[in-house]
Amino acid sequence: MAGIRAVSLLKQRALNAVAWALHHFGVLYLWRRFRPYNGVKVLAYHSIQKAAFTRRLLGTGMGPDQFAAQIRFLAKNYHIISIDHALAVATGETPCPANAVALSFDDGYLDTAEQAAPLLREHSLSAAVFTATGCIDGRCGMWTDDLVYWIDHTAEQRVSITMSSGEVRQFSLAGCARGAAVFQLREWLKRLPARERLDALVQISGQLGAKGLTARAEMPFMSPSDVRQLAESGWIVGSHSDTHPILTSLEPEELERELTASRELITAWTGSPPVHFAYPNGGDGDVDDAVIAALINAGFRAGWMFVRGRVVAGSDPYRLPRVGLFDMPLHRFALEMSGMLEVFTTRREPPRRSSPRR
């Protein structure tokens, strides 16, 4: 495993070096000008002010300066449109400008309103925010943040979870294994049914001496008032569910509750029912026909995934791609945005199949 990580790190460093040369010698500028890509790249951000515990444990985390540099670069070199415009491109209602980009933010962290929005306003830009409504009104937190917070603050070297089946899962927190354990635990917990995940989190917090501790103080969420003010300033407010579960893991009545509760709350906060929905986690396995049918029944007109690709005419409006380009040097960001890698490497396209209709 260590060897695989070392090879991956070397590849990333080599790609960063290539990106630096292409960016600083003007090759990417010429590429953008004479070979613009078709379709809309929709970028998905989360928090732009990663907490210190995230940076310590995982070694990653975007900061406001890095985000500001990306926005300046996009404003200068790309045609920034809204996700409403991107949806109209997908349905064939409007043509797509060259080198089009749309911006979105997931979850509803406070720095979206306090730092990202003012910076975008300096460039006469706005974006979309997909809110997990239970986090916004304080009924729940983001357990993925809490997990990182607990592991960063504990001196324990191991955590053990006993499942209802009697199975015992153990994760080492010793030394460099601590960061890897976060990723392993997070991905494993995401796939558990809600009750089993809650029980596992209770066991983890107890063993780590973290009962009652949350990451909310260091990674706070917006309030309903903040959401309303963003909507009034021209931002699009979409749903990211109520409590942020993976929707394919839910029973039909739970799925309906997640969608209707979030939609009703956003409507109450903004005065307008949300049109757009971003699937929690958002991978290929996190969306199926039953989820899409529930979205349609709830009144949503678009579903946004977290897979690579661009929105083009004919894209399935309930399987629209978004990509996260977060913690990277600006020259690497410029390369990723240019579309050059897509020409010279094989990338899997997002699925395009018709969604069920009523």
Secondary structure, DSSP 8 states (H G I E B T S, - for coil): -HHHHHHHHHHHHHHHHHHHHHHHTTHHHHHHHHS---SEEEEEE--SS--HHHHHHHS----HHHHHHHHHHHHHHSEEE-HHHHHHHHTTSS---TTEEEEEEEETBHHIIIIIHHHHHHTT---EEEE-HHHHTTS---HHHHHHHHHHH---SEEEEE-TTS-EEEEE-STTHHHHHHHHHHHHHHTS-HHHHHHHHHHHHHHTT-TT--STTTS-B--HHHHHHHHHTT-EEEE--SS---GGGS-HHHHHHHHHHHHHHHHHHHSS---EEE-SS--GGG--HHHHHHHHHHT--EEE-SSS--B-TT--TTSB--B---SS-HHHHHHHHHSHHHHHS-------------
